[in-house]
Amino acid sequence: MPGSEGRGGRRLRRRGHRALRLSQVTGWGIVYYAVPVLNPAITAETGWSTGVTAAAFPAGLIISAVAGICMGRTLDRRGPRTVMTAGSALGA
């Protein structure tokens, strides 16, 4: 039964939720703040302008959002096996 786990189970779940929240905030913070911090090094190494390298991050987010919609539809139609296999093949 859902409510029969007692106080210990609820505490454990709360700790898990706290850890997940902390890891999400940390992970997204690293992703978002790495771009402006690393941008001078990227522009120096590639020779691209600051505007181009700064615009690449939001462009990547837009591409990711569109791909997420397509992958969600594929997951609904075919299940996770197709998406996971294609992702592994592309990653390799």
N, C-alpha and C positions, 0 to 999 in steps of 0.2 A: 504494500500500500504506500502511496506517496507520502502520507503524513506520519508513517510509523518509524522513521529513522532516528528520531530523538534529537536531543540538543547537540550531541557530538557530531552528527552528520551535517547539521545546519552550520555549525562552526567551521567544519572542514570545507563546505561549499563556499562560505563567505571568504575564507582565506584564499581559496582557488580563484574566486572572482576578483579579489583584490590583486592577486598576482597577475591575472590576465589583464586587468585594467592598467596596471603599472607597466607591464611589458608592451602593451599596445601604445600607450602614450610615449614611452621611451623609443619604441621602434619608429613610430611616425615622426617623432621629433628629430630623430637622427636622419631619416629620409629627407624631410623638408628642410632642415637647416644645413645639411651637408652641401646642398647645391650652392647657396651663396658663399659658404666658407671655402669651398673648393673651386669656385668659379675663377678666381685669379690664376690659379695653377693650371686649370683647364685651358684658359685663353692663352696663357704663355706657352704651353706645350703644343697646342694645335694651331695657333695663329688665327683662330676664329675671333670674331668680335664678341664683346661682352653681351651685346643684345642677342646674338644668335645662341650663345651658350645658355643664357638665361631663359630664352624662349623655348629651348629644347625640353626643359622639365615640364611646363604646363602642356606642351604638345604631347609629351609622353603620357601624361595623365589623361588627356582626351582620348588618345589611341587606346589606352588601357580600359577606359570606360566603354568605348564602343565594342572592343573585343570582349569585355565582360558580358555585355548584352548578348552577343552572338554565342558565347560559350554557355551562358545560362539557358538559352533556347536549345542548344545542342544537348545539354544535360537533361532538360525536360523531355526531349524527344528520344534520345538514345541511351541515356544513363551515363554514369561516370567513366565507364571503361574506355569509350571512344575518346573523350577529352583527355583523360590521363595518358593514354597511349600516344595520342598526337603530341601532347606536351612533352613527353619523354623523348619522342623522336626528334622534335624540334630542338630540345635542349641538348641532345647528343650532337 
